[in-house]
Amino acid sequence: MSCTLLAARTAPWRPSSRPPAEGNRAAVANQRTRLLTAIARLISGEAETHAQFEAEPTAFRWIFYRAGNDVWIRLLQLSDGAAHDNAGTEIWSTQQSVGTVARAVIRCFDEVAKKYGESGYRGRWGEHFPRTELEALRSLWRTHRSDPAA
């Protein structure tokens, strides 16, 4: 998994996309935080979690299923973000290890921070970089990697 792949269908989060309109900036930042939280939940052992990115007039929903060390990811496109998963069109899916998913997401956020810097990020998206959430995910991942029972 790569940063480009993670961001390919989620224009509001993609580093190369235009900044969102003023009214959408807080929602976009919250979407990034939800992705970090979803991955943290996977690492912690949750069997299913999701994150949704609104890209009006459509929405993209990442659904993560975990069994053991395997993670199945489905990316759905929905015309209405409030709709049930069954109303969406699956536009991508993959099976990866928990480690591959965790490293890809951490790497993507690290790349965004490196490219824009935290002050540049704030200027571009109008919100603080989710440093606290990223570092919490990184710490959780390090703990998980060093736990032989994980």
C-alpha positions in Angstrom: 0.0 0.0 0.0 1.2 3.4 -0.8 0.3 7.0 0.2 -0.9 7.6 -3.3 -3.2 4.6 -3.1 -4.5 5.6 0.3 -5.3 9.1 -1.0 -6.3 8.2 -4.6 -10.0 8.3 -4.0 -10.1 10.8 -1.2 -9.5 14.2 -2.8 -10.0 16.3 0.4 -7.1 14.5 2.1 -4.8 14.1 -0.9 -1.8 16.4 -0.4 -1.9 17.6 -4.0 -5.5 18.6 -4.0 -6.8 22.1 -3.7 -7.5 23.2 -0.2 -11.2 22.8 0.7 -13.6 25.7 0.9 -13.7 27.5 4.2 -16.8 25.8 5.4 -15.4 22.3 4.7 -12.0 22.7 6.3 -12.9 21.5 9.8 -14.8 18.5 8.4 -11.8 17.6 6.3 -9.4 17.8 9.2 -11.8 15.7 11.3 -11.8 13.1 8.4 -8.0 12.7 8.7 -8.3 12.3 12.5 -11.0 9.6 11.9 -8.6 7.7 9.6 -5.9 7.7 12.2 -8.3 6.6 14.9 -9.7 3.8 12.7 -6.1 2.4 12.1 -5.4 2.7 15.9 -8.5 0.6 16.6 -7.4 -2.0 14.1 -4.0 -2.2 15.8 -5.7 -2.5 19.2 -7.6 -5.6 17.9 -11.0 -4.3 16.8 -12.5 -6.6 14.2 -14.1 -3.9 12.2 -13.7 -0.1 11.9 -14.2 2.5 9.3 -13.4 6.1 8.3 -15.4 8.3 5.9 -14.2 11.2 3.7 -16.8 13.5 2.4 -16.0 14.8 -1.1 -19.2 16.5 -2.0 -21.3 15.5 -3.8 -20.0 12.1 -3.0 -18.5 10.3 0.0 -15.7 7.7 0.3 -15.9 5.1 3.0 -12.9 3.0 4.1 -14.1 -0.2 5.8 -11.4 -2.2 7.6 -12.0 -5.8 8.7 -9.4 -7.6 10.8 -8.9 -11.3 11.5 -5.6 -12.1 13.2 -2.8 -10.3 11.5 -4.8 -9.8 8.2 -6.8 -6.7 7.3 -9.3 -6.6 4.5 -9.9 -3.1 3.2 -12.9 -2.0 1.1 -13.2 1.4 -0.3 -16.8 2.4 -1.2 -18.0 5.4 -3.1 -21.4 6.6 -2.0 -23.7 9.3 -3.4 -24.9 10.0 0.1 -22.5 9.7 3.0 -25.4 8.8 5.4 -26.3 5.7 3.2 -25.7 2.1 4.2 -22.6 0.3 2.9 -24.9 -1.7 0.6 -25.7 1.5 -1.3 -22.1 2.1 -2.1 -20.0 1.0 -5.0 -16.8 -0.8 -4.2 -14.1 0.9 -6.1 -11.1 -0.8 -4.5 -10.3 -3.6 -2.1 -7.2 -5.4 -0.8 -5.9 -7.7 1.8 -2.9 -6.6 3.8 -1.2 -7.2 7.1 -1.9 -5.0 10.0 1.7 -3.9 9.8 1.5 -2.9 6.1 -1.6 -0.8 6.8 -0.2 0.9 9.9 3.1 1.7 8.2 1.4 3.0 5.1 -0.9 5.4 7.0 1.9 6.6 9.3 4.2 7.1 6.3 1.5 9.1 4.5 1.0 11.5 7.3 4.8 11.8 7.8 5.1 12.7 4.1 2.4 15.4 4.4 4.1 16.9 7.4 7.5 16.8 5.6 6.1 18.3 2.4 4.1 21.2 4.0 5.4 21.5 7.5 3.0 22.0 10.3 2.5 25.7 9.8 2.1 25.1 6.0 -0.4 22.5 6.7 -2.4 24.9 8.8 -2.2 27.5 6.1 -3.3 25.1 3.4 -6.1 23.3 5.3 -7.0 25.8 8.0 -6.5 23.2 10.8 -3.6 22.0 12.9 -1.8 18.9 11.7 -3.1 15.9 13.6 0.2 15.5 15.4 -1.2 14.1 18.6 -3.3 11.5 16.8 -0.4 10.5 14.6 2.1 10.1 17.5 -0.5 8.1 19.4 -0.9 5.8 16.4 2.9 5.5 16.0 3.3 4.7 19.7 0.5 2.1 19.6 2.1 0.5 16.5 5.6 0.4 18.2 4.0 -1.3 21.3 2.1 -3.7 19.0 5.2 -4.7 17.1 7.2 -5.4 20.3 4.4 -7.5 21.8 4.9 -11.2 21.0 1.3 -11.9 21.7 0.1 -9.3 19.1 
